[in-house]
């Protein structure tokens, strides 16, 4: 069951704008954080959600996507319909990077369970996100989940000649080469 969920939890970058995600659904996704392990149980993450079309469109301008392929950023008609911004609460301390990594995957898995998909973005203009969302002082945006109903086909494949860079074919199928177990298991 988990293995199948992980196979579906891909980085999707094109979305159906006719399918919206509600604030209640985003809240359900974020609630998963309460169940997750956290280094020293600090639970240093806070979240901002956005599903209002005007705000989501503004945020989209300040995101950077899939640098390895030339058309990595979706066109506006295929852009995300919602965002979850994961912020580090500096007043709490703890291990932000570990917690953010664990959390971003778990939240994305919950979104996939609900019939959505997305991508985890670390490259964005933080100052603009702070301004647009009114993120309070002391909270530092760390990662973003860009979400929607995926309209692209992501295919896991074996690397050819050791090449693991993802790519798209002429039909815009997105291929993601994954190293074989013989290469990653060392003993």
Protein Blocks (a to p, Z undefined) as FASTA:
>chain_A
ZZmmmmmmccdfbdcfkbccdfklmmmmmmmmmmpccehhlopaccdddfbfklmmmmmm
mccehklbmklpccfklgcfbdcdddddfkngpjfklmmmmmmmmmmmmmmmnopacddd
fbdcfklmmmmnopaehiacfbdcdddddfbdcdddddeehiabdcddfkopacdddddf
klmmmZZ
